[in-house]
Amino acid sequence: MLDATRKIITACARRLMPARIARRFVRRQDGAAAVEFALVAAPFLALTFAILETAFVFFAGQTLEAAAADSARLIMTGQAQTAGFTAGDFKNAVCARIFALFDCANGVYVDVKTYTSFGSVVTASPVSNGQLNTGSMAYQPGDVGNIVVVSLYYQWPIYVSMLGDNLSNLNGSKRLLVATSVFRVEPYH
């Protein structure tokens, strides 16, 4: 009886040896695919969402650029001046050119300034301490021969941030999209 018990204990001890357990674990392939997928899925999904968000930001920037060029043409050709556009009217004209992508009523800021020469144009950033400063924005469409700078601003929300490396350049995980058009007002009288 003692020999039989000793054989059982020896057999159990051999089965529990760390090297044998490790070899048995390495040979098993039952859940390998699930484990590999779990290791790769999170970085893959994060990268996919980051790529999609970057594409949306570039698309929104291009849409804002097109709206700036189209709406600036109203001032360049004198249509806004002869129609007596106010700042609100001009913003509505901008909003008519961008839809479904932006919250135009609350999020798009329009800055139209007039200069006497191209050398006197000031292009200072309206951002201070990570916030968009709208206090210096104005609506001055100018007259024939004036240099006019039309700038559109939009704070685009950023959702995917990878370890602090993201597209945001404003506080609150937002990216400032800027579209500018500079031109001389054509004779329209």
FIBADO-670911 format. One record per residue: residue number from 1; x, y, z of N, C-alpha, C in turn; chain. Coordinates in Angstrom, 1 decimal. Example, Ala and Ser with C-alpha at 12.3 -4.5 7.8 and 13.67 -1.06 7.14 Angstrom:
<rs>
  kolnu     nxx     nyy     nzz    caxx    cayy    cazz     cxx     cyy     czz  finu
      1    13.2    -5.7     7.8    12.3    -4.5     7.8    13.2    -3.3     7.8     A
      2    12.8    -2.2     7.1    13.7    -1.1     7.1    12.9     0.0     7.9     A
</rs>
This chain:
<rs>
  kolnu     nxx     nyy     nzz    caxx    cayy    cazz     cxx     cyy     czz  finu
      1     0.8    -1.2     0.0     0.0     0.0     0.0     0.9     1.2     0.0     A
      2     1.9     1.2     0.7     2.8     2.4     0.8     3.5     2.6    -0.5     A
      3     3.8     1.6    -1.3     4.4     1.7    -2.6     3.4     2.3    -3.6     A
      4     2.2     1.9    -3.5     1.2     2.5    -4.4     0.9     3.9    -4.1     A
      5     0.9     4.3    -2.9     0.7     5.7    -2.5     1.9     6.6    -3.0     A
      6     3.1     6.0    -2.8     4.3     6.7    -3.3     4.3     6.9    -4.8     A
      7     3.9     5.9    -5.5     3.8     6.0    -7.0     2.8     7.1    -7.4     A
      8     1.7     7.2    -6.7     0.7     8.2    -7.1     1.2     9.6    -6.8     A
      9     1.9     9.8    -5.6     2.4    11.1    -5.3     3.5    11.5    -6.3     A
     10     4.3    10.5    -6.6     5.4    10.8    -7.6     4.8    11.2    -9.0     A
     11     3.8    10.5    -9.4     3.1    10.8   -10.7     2.5    12.2   -10.6     A
     12     1.9    12.5    -9.5     1.2    13.8    -9.4     2.3    14.9    -9.4     A
     13     3.4    14.7    -8.7     4.5    15.7    -8.6     5.1    15.9   -10.0     A
     14     5.2    14.9   -10.8     5.8    15.0   -12.1     4.8    15.9   -13.0     A
     15     3.5    15.6   -12.8     2.5    16.4   -13.6     2.5    17.8   -13.3     A
     16     2.8    18.1   -12.0     2.8    19.5   -11.6     4.1    20.2   -11.8     A
     17     5.1    19.6   -12.3     6.4    20.3   -12.5     6.2    21.4   -13.5     A
     18     6.8    22.6   -13.1     6.6    23.8   -14.0     7.0    23.6   -15.4     A
     19     8.1    22.9   -15.7     8.5    22.7   -17.1     7.4    22.0   -17.9     A
     20     6.9    20.9   -17.3     5.9    20.2   -18.0     4.6    21.0   -18.2     A
     21     4.2    21.8   -17.2     3.0    22.6   -17.3     3.3    23.6   -18.5     A
     22     4.4    24.2   -18.5     4.8    25.2   -19.5     4.7    24.6   -20.9     A
     23     5.3    23.4   -21.0     5.3    22.7   -22.3     3.9    22.4   -22.8     A
     24     3.1    21.9   -21.9     1.7    21.6   -22.2     1.0    22.9   -22.6     A
     25     1.2    24.0   -22.0     0.5    25.2   -22.3     1.0    25.7   -23.7     A
     26     2.3    25.6   -24.0     2.8    26.1   -25.3     2.2    25.2   -26.4     A
     27     2.0    23.9   -26.2     1.5    23.0   -27.2     0.0    23.2   -27.5     A
     28    -0.7    23.7   -26.6    -2.2    23.9   -26.7    -2.4    25.1   -27.6     A
     29    -3.3    24.9   -28.6    -3.6    26.0   -29.6    -5.1    26.4   -29.5     A
     30    -5.8    25.9   -28.5    -7.3    26.1   -28.5    -7.7    27.6   -28.6     A
     31    -7.1    28.5   -27.8    -7.6    29.9   -27.8    -6.6    30.8   -28.3     A
     32    -5.6    30.4   -29.1    -4.6    31.2   -29.7    -5.1    32.3   -30.5     A
     33    -6.1    32.1   -31.4    -6.6    33.1   -32.3    -7.3    34.2   -31.5     A
     34    -8.1    33.8   -30.4    -8.8    34.7   -29.6    -7.8    35.6   -28.9     A
     35    -6.8    35.1   -28.4    -5.8    35.9   -27.6    -5.0    36.8   -28.6     A
     36    -4.7    36.3   -29.7    -4.0    37.2   -30.7    -4.9    38.3   -31.2     A
     37    -6.2    38.0   -31.4    -7.1    39.1   -31.8    -7.2    40.1   -30.7     A
     38    -7.3    39.7   -29.4    -7.5    40.6   -28.3    -6.3    41.5   -28.2     A
     39    -5.1    41.0   -28.5    -3.9    41.8   -28.5    -3.8    42.8   -29.6     A
     40    -4.3    42.5   -30.7    -4.2    43.4   -31.9    -5.4    44.3   -32.1     A
     41    -6.6    43.9   -31.6    -7.8    44.6   -31.9    -7.8    46.0   -31.4     A
     42    -7.4    46.3   -30.2    -7.5    47.6   -29.6    -6.6    48.6   -30.4     A
     43    -5.3    48.3   -30.6    -4.5    49.3   -31.4    -5.1    49.4   -32.9     A
     44    -5.6    48.3   -33.4    -6.1    48.4   -34.8    -7.3    49.3   -34.8     A
     45    -8.3    49.2   -33.9    -9.5    50.0   -33.9    -9.1    51.5   -33.6     A
     46    -8.2    51.7   -32.7    -7.8    53.0   -32.4    -7.2    53.7   -33.6     A
     47    -6.3    53.0   -34.3    -5.7    53.6   -35.5    -6.7    53.8   -36.6     A
     48    -7.7    52.9   -36.7    -8.8    53.1   -37.7    -9.6    54.3   -37.4     A
     49   -10.0    54.5   -36.2   -10.8    55.7   -35.8   -10.0    57.0   -36.0     A
     50    -8.7    56.9   -35.7    -7.8    58.1   -35.8    -7.7    58.5   -37.3     A
     51    -7.6    57.5   -38.2    -7.5    57.8   -39.6    -8.8    58.4   -40.1     A
     52    -9.9    57.8   -39.7   -11.3    58.4   -40.1   -11.5    59.8   -39.6     A
     53   -11.1    60.0   -38.3   -11.3    61.4   -37.8   -10.4    62.4   -38.5     A
     54    -9.1    62.0   -38.9    -8.3    62.9   -39.6    -8.9    63.2   -41.0     A
     55    -9.4    62.2   -41.6   -10.1    62.4   -42.9   -11.3    63.4   -42.8     A
     56   -12.1    63.2   -41.7   -13.2    64.2   -41.5   -12.7    65.6   -41.3     A
     57   -11.6    65.7   -40.6   -11.1    67.1   -40.3   -10.6    67.7   -41.6     A
     58    -9.9    67.0   -42.5    -9.4    67.5   -43.8   -10.6    67.8   -44.7     A
     59   -11.6    67.0   -44.7   -12.8    67.2   -45.5   -13.5    68.5   -45.0     A
     60   -13.7    68.6   -43.7   -14.3    69.8   -43.2   -13.5    71.1   -43.5     A
     61   -12.2    71.0   -43.4   -11.3    72.1   -43.8   -11.5    72.5   -45.2     A
     62   -11.6    71.6   -46.1   -11.8    71.9   -47.5   -13.2    72.5   -47.8     A
     63   -14.2    72.0   -47.1   -15.5    72.5   -47.2   -15.5    74.0   -46.8     A
     64   -14.9    74.3   -45.7   -14.8    75.6   -45.2   -14.0    76.5   -46.1     A
     65   -13.0    76.0   -46.7   -12.2    76.8   -47.8   -13.1    77.1   -48.9     A
     66   -13.9    76.2   -49.4   -14.8    76.4   -50.6   -15.8    77.5   -50.2     A
     67   -16.3    77.4   -49.0   -17.3    78.4   -48.5   -16.7    79.8   -48.4     A
     68   -15.5    79.9   -48.0   -14.8    81.2   -47.9   -14.6    81.8   -49.3     A
     69   -14.2    81.0   -50.2   -13.9    81.5   -51.6   -15.3    81.9   -52.2     A
     70   -16.3    81.1   -52.1   -17.6    81.4   -52.7   -18.2    82.7   -52.1     A
     71   -18.2    82.7   -50.7   -18.9    83.9   -50.1   -18.0    85.2   -50.2     A
     72   -16.7    85.0   -50.3   -15.9    86.2   -50.5   -16.1    86.8   -51.9     A
     73   -16.5    86.0   -52.8   -16.9    86.6   -54.1   -18.0    87.6   -54.1     A
     74   -18.9    87.4   -53.1   -20.0    88.4   -53.0   -19.5    89.8   -52.6     A
     75   -18.4    89.8   -51.9   -17.9    91.1   -51.5   -17.0    91.6   -52.6     A
     76   -16.2    90.7   -53.2   -15.3    91.1   -54.3   -16.0    91.7   -55.5     A
     77   -17.1    91.2   -55.8   -17.9    91.7   -57.0   -18.9    92.8   -56.6     A
     78   -19.0    93.2   -55.3   -19.8    94.3   -54.9   -21.3    93.9   -54.6     A
     79   -21.6    92.6   -54.7   -23.0    92.2   -54.5   -23.4    92.4   -53.1     A
     80   -22.5    92.1   -52.1   -22.8    92.3   -50.7   -23.0    93.8   -50.4     A
     81   -22.1    94.6   -50.9   -22.2    96.1   -50.7   -23.5    96.7   -51.3     A
     82   -23.8    96.4   -52.5   -25.0    97.0   -53.1   -26.3    96.4   -52.5     A
     83   -26.3    95.2   -52.0   -27.5    94.7   -51.3   -27.6    95.1   -49.9     A
     84   -26.5    95.8   -49.4   -26.5    96.3   -48.0   -26.4    95.2   -47.0     A
     85   -25.6    94.2   -47.2   -25.4    93.1   -46.3   -24.9    93.6   -45.0     A
     86   -25.5    93.1   -43.9   -25.0    93.3   -42.5   -24.1    92.1   -42.2     A
     87   -23.5    92.1   -41.1   -22.7    90.9   -40.7   -23.5    89.6   -40.6     A
     88   -24.8    89.7   -40.1   -25.7    88.6   -40.1   -26.1    88.1   -41.5     A
     89   -26.3    89.0   -42.4   -26.6    88.6   -43.8   -25.5    87.9   -44.4     A
     90   -24.3    88.4   -44.2   -23.1    87.8   -44.8   -22.9    86.4   -44.2     A
     91   -23.1    86.3   -42.9   -22.9    85.0   -42.2   -24.0    84.0   -42.8     A
     92   -25.2    84.5   -43.0   -26.2    83.6   -43.6   -25.8    83.1   -45.0     A
     93   -25.2    84.0   -45.8   -24.7    83.7   -47.1   -23.6    82.6   -47.0     A
     94   -22.8    82.7   -46.0   -21.7    81.7   -45.7   -22.4    80.4   -45.4     A
     95   -23.4    80.4   -44.5   -24.0    79.2   -44.0   -24.8    78.5   -45.1     A
     96   -25.2    79.3   -46.1   -26.0    78.7   -47.2   -25.0    77.8   -48.1     A
     97   -23.7    78.0   -47.9   -22.7    77.3   -48.7   -22.1    76.1   -47.9     A
     98   -22.4    76.1   -46.6   -21.9    74.9   -45.8   -23.1    74.4   -45.1     A
     99   -23.4    73.1   -45.3   -24.6    72.6   -44.6   -24.3    71.1   -44.3     A
    100   -25.0    70.6   -43.3   -24.9    69.2   -42.8   -23.6    68.9   -42.1     A
    101   -22.6    69.6   -42.3   -21.3    69.3   -41.7   -21.0    70.2   -40.5     A
    102   -21.5    71.4   -40.5   -21.2    72.3   -39.4   -22.4    72.8   -38.7     A
    103   -22.3    73.2   -37.5   -23.3    73.9   -36.8   -23.1    75.4   -37.0     A
    104   -23.6    75.8   -38.2   -23.3    77.2   -38.7   -23.8    78.3   -37.7     A
    105   -25.0    78.1   -37.2   -25.6    79.2   -36.4   -24.7    79.5   -35.2     A
    106   -24.2    78.5   -34.5   -23.5    78.7   -33.3   -22.0    78.5   -33.4     A
    107   -21.5    77.9   -34.5   -20.1    77.5   -34.5   -19.2    78.2   -35.5     A
    108   -19.8    78.8   -36.5   -19.0    79.4   -37.6   -18.8    80.9   -37.2     A
    109   -17.6    81.4   -37.2   -17.3    82.8   -36.9   -16.8    83.4   -38.2     A
    110   -17.3    84.6   -38.5   -16.9    85.3   -39.8   -16.2    86.6   -39.4     A
    111   -15.0    86.8   -40.0   -14.2    88.0   -39.8   -13.9    88.6   -41.2     A
    112   -14.4    89.8   -41.4   -14.2    90.5   -42.7   -13.6    91.9   -42.4     A
    113   -12.3    92.1   -42.8   -11.6    93.3   -42.6   -11.1    93.9   -43.8     A
    114   -11.0    95.3   -43.9   -10.6    96.0   -45.0    -9.3    96.7   -44.8     A
    115    -8.4    96.7   -45.8    -7.1    97.3   -45.7    -6.8    98.1   -46.9     A
    116    -5.9    99.0   -46.9    -5.6    99.9   -48.0    -4.6    99.3   -48.9     A
    117    -3.7    98.4   -48.4    -2.7    97.7   -49.3    -2.5    96.3   -48.8     A
    118    -1.9    95.5   -49.7    -1.6    94.1   -49.3    -0.5    94.1   -48.1     A
    119     0.4    95.1   -48.1     1.4    95.1   -47.1     0.9    95.4   -45.7     A
    120    -0.3    96.0   -45.6    -0.9    96.4   -44.3    -1.8    95.3   -43.7     A
    121    -1.9    94.2   -44.4    -2.8    93.1   -44.0    -2.2    92.5   -42.7     A
    122    -3.0    92.4   -41.7    -2.6    91.7   -40.4    -3.3    90.4   -40.3     A
    123    -2.4    89.3   -40.1    -3.0    88.0   -40.1    -2.7    87.3   -38.7     A
    124    -2.9    88.1   -37.7    -2.6    87.5   -36.3    -3.6    86.5   -36.0     A
    125    -3.2    85.5   -35.2    -4.1    84.4   -34.8    -5.1    84.8   -33.8     A
    126    -6.3    84.5   -33.9    -7.3    84.9   -32.9    -7.4    84.0   -31.7     A
    127    -6.3    83.2   -31.5    -6.3    82.2   -30.4    -5.4    82.7   -29.3     A
    128    -5.9    82.8   -28.1    -5.1    83.1   -26.9    -5.4    82.2   -25.8     A
    129    -4.4    81.6   -25.2    -4.5    80.6   -24.1    -5.4    79.5   -24.5     A
    130    -5.4    79.0   -25.7    -6.2    77.8   -26.1    -7.6    78.1   -26.4     A
    131    -8.0    79.4   -26.4    -9.4    79.8   -26.6    -9.5    80.7   -27.9     A
    132   -10.6    80.6   -28.6   -10.8    81.4   -29.8   -11.3    82.8   -29.2     A
    133   -10.6    83.8   -29.6   -11.0    85.2   -29.2   -11.8    85.8   -30.3     A
    134   -13.1    86.0   -30.1   -13.9    86.6   -31.2   -14.1    88.1   -31.0     A
    135   -13.5    88.7   -30.0   -13.7    90.1   -29.7   -13.2    91.0   -30.8     A
    136   -12.2    90.6   -31.5   -11.6    91.5   -32.5   -12.2    91.3   -33.9     A
    137   -13.2    90.4   -34.0   -13.7    90.1   -35.3   -14.7    91.2   -35.7     A
    138   -14.7    91.5   -37.0   -15.6    92.6   -37.5   -16.2    92.3   -38.8     A
    139   -17.0    93.1   -39.3   -17.5    93.0   -40.7   -17.3    94.4   -41.4     A
    140   -16.3    94.5   -42.2   -16.0    95.7   -43.0   -15.8    95.3   -44.4     A
    141   -16.8    95.3   -45.3   -16.7    94.8   -46.6   -15.9    95.7   -47.6     A
    142   -15.7    96.9   -47.2   -14.9    97.8   -48.0   -15.6    98.3   -49.2     A
    143   -14.8    99.0   -50.1   -15.3    99.6   -51.3   -14.4    99.3   -52.4     A
    144   -14.7    99.8   -53.6   -13.9    99.5   -54.8   -12.4    99.8   -54.6     A
    145   -11.6    98.9   -54.9   -10.1    99.0   -54.8    -9.6    98.7   -53.4     A
    146   -10.4    98.5   -52.4    -9.9    98.1   -51.1    -9.4    96.6   -51.1     A
    147    -8.5    96.3   -50.2    -8.1    95.0   -50.0    -8.9    94.4   -48.8     A
    148    -9.5    93.3   -49.1   -10.4    92.7   -48.1    -9.9    91.3   -47.7     A
    149   -10.0    91.0   -46.4    -9.6    89.7   -45.9   -10.8    89.1   -45.3     A
    150   -11.3    88.0   -45.9   -12.5    87.2   -45.3   -11.9    86.0   -44.7     A
    151   -12.2    85.8   -43.4   -11.7    84.6   -42.6   -12.9    84.0   -42.0     A
    152   -13.0    82.7   -42.1   -14.0    81.9   -41.5   -13.3    81.0   -40.4     A
    153   -13.9    80.9   -39.3   -13.4    80.0   -38.2   -14.4    79.0   -37.7     A
    154   -14.0    77.8   -37.4   -14.9    76.8   -36.9   -14.1    76.0   -35.9     A
    155   -14.7    75.7   -34.7   -14.1    74.8   -33.7   -14.6    73.4   -33.9     A
    156   -13.8    72.6   -34.5   -14.2    71.2   -34.8   -13.9    70.3   -33.6     A
    157   -14.9    69.5   -33.1   -14.6    68.7   -32.0   -13.7    67.4   -32.4     A
    158   -12.8    67.1   -31.5   -11.9    66.0   -31.7   -12.3    64.9   -30.7     A
    159   -12.5    63.7   -31.2   -13.0    62.6   -30.3   -11.9    61.6   -30.0     A
    160   -11.0    61.3   -30.9   -10.0    60.3   -30.8    -8.7    61.0   -30.4     A
    161    -8.2    60.7   -29.2    -6.8    61.1   -28.9    -6.0    59.9   -28.5     A
    162    -4.9    59.8   -29.1    -4.0    58.6   -28.8    -2.8    59.1   -27.9     A
    163    -2.9    58.8   -26.6    -1.9    59.0   -25.7    -1.4    60.5   -25.7     A
    164    -2.4    61.4   -25.8    -2.1    62.8   -25.8    -1.7    63.4   -27.1     A
    165    -1.5    62.5   -28.1    -1.1    63.0   -29.5    -2.4    63.0   -30.3     A
    166    -2.9    64.2   -30.5    -4.2    64.3   -31.3    -4.2    65.5   -32.1     A
    167    -5.3    65.8   -32.8    -5.4    66.9   -33.7    -5.8    68.2   -33.1     A
    168    -6.2    68.2   -31.8    -6.7    69.4   -31.2    -5.6    70.4   -31.0     A
    169    -6.0    71.7   -31.3    -5.1    72.8   -31.0    -5.8    73.9   -30.1     A
    170    -7.0    73.6   -29.6    -7.7    74.4   -28.7    -8.0    73.6   -27.4     A
    171    -8.3    74.3   -26.4    -8.8    73.7   -25.2   -10.1    73.0   -25.4     A
    172   -10.4    71.9   -24.7   -11.6    71.2   -24.8   -11.6    70.2   -26.0     A
    173   -10.5    69.8   -26.4   -10.3    68.8   -27.5   -11.0    69.3   -28.8     A
    174   -10.7    70.5   -29.2   -11.2    71.0   -30.4   -10.1    71.5   -31.3     A
    175   -10.3    71.4   -32.6    -9.4    71.9   -33.6    -9.9    73.1   -34.3     A
    176    -9.2    74.2   -34.4    -9.6    75.4   -35.0    -9.4    75.2   -36.5     A
    177   -10.5    75.2   -37.3   -10.4    75.2   -38.8   -10.5    76.7   -39.2     A
    178    -9.6    77.1   -40.1    -9.5    78.4   -40.6    -9.5    78.4   -42.1     A
    179   -10.3    79.3   -42.7   -10.3    79.4   -44.2   -10.3    80.9   -44.4     A
    180    -9.3    81.4   -45.3    -9.1    82.8   -45.5    -9.1    83.1   -47.0     A
    181    -9.7    84.2   -47.4    -9.7    84.6   -48.8    -9.3    86.1   -48.8     A
    182    -8.2    86.4   -49.6    -7.7    87.8   -49.6    -7.9    88.3   -51.1     A
    183    -8.4    89.5   -51.3    -8.7    90.0   -52.6    -8.8    91.5   -52.6     A
    184    -8.8    92.0   -53.8    -9.1    93.5   -54.0   -10.5    93.6   -54.6     A
    185   -11.3    94.5   -54.0   -12.7    94.6   -54.5   -12.7    95.2   -55.9     A
    186   -13.4    94.6   -56.8   -13.5    95.0   -58.2   -14.4    96.2   -58.3     A
    187   -14.3    97.0   -59.4   -15.2    98.0   -59.7   -16.6    97.5   -59.9     A
    188   -17.6    98.0   -59.2   -18.9    97.5   -59.3   -20.0    98.6   -59.5     A
    189   -19.6    99.8   -59.4   -20.5   101.0   -59.5   -21.1   101.1   -60.9     A
</rs>
